[in-house]
Amino acid sequence: MPKPIMLASGIVEPGAGSPGAVVAFVAVNFGLGGSRLFKVAGPTTAPLVEELPGATTVDMGLFNRELEQDLQPTVDAIKALGGTAAITRPTSDWVCRQVRDYLKKHEGIDID
C-alpha cells in the first residue's frame, strides 16, 4: 500500500488571536504507478492540499526556503499582536494525514 513521506515542513502555532499556518511537502510512492508530490499549505485549522506537477524537481533546499518565505508573514503577524511565534516542525503523522484524507476524498484512494 502506498505510504506518504514528509520531505520538508514548517508550522507556526496559533497565537495572540491569530491562526497558525503550515507548509509541507509530501511524496507518495505508488510503485509502478510512479510517485506523486503534494504541498500542504494554509491555516492549521484547514490546510489545503495541492498536487504538484509531475515534473517537479525534489529540491529540499528550495522546499525549505519556500516554506520559510510562506510562513514568515504569519510569524510577523503574531509578533505584531504581542504574541510569540516561530517556525517549527509539525508531526509527520498530522501532515501525512492531510494528504491521506485528500486522496480518499478526491480520488477514493486509500494509502497507509
HUDA-V245367 format. One line per field, one symbol per residue. phi: phi as a letter, one per 20 degrees, with the letter a starting at -180 (. if undefined). psi: psi as a letter, one per 20 degrees, with the letter a starting at -180 (. if undefined). burial: + if it has 16 or more other ideal C-beta (glycine too) atoms within 10 Angstrom, else -. A space follows every 10 residues. Layout:
# HUDA-V245367
phi = ???
psi = ???
burial = ???
This chain:
# HUDA-V245367
phi = .gcfcfebab bdfgalmdfe bcbbdcdced mffndcdcdd bpfffbfedc eeggeffecf ffgfffffff eggfgfffff enedbbecdf ffgffffffg fffffecmee cf
psi = pqpqppgqqq qoqqqkjpqr qqpqppqppk chirqqpqpp qaqhhmqqpp pqqhjpponh gggggghggh hghggggghh jjrpqqpapr qhggghhggg hghgghikpp r.
burial = -+-+-+++++ +++++--+++ ++++++++-- -----+++++ ++-+--+-+- +--------- --++-++--+ +--++-++-- ----+-+--+ ---+++-+++ -++------- --
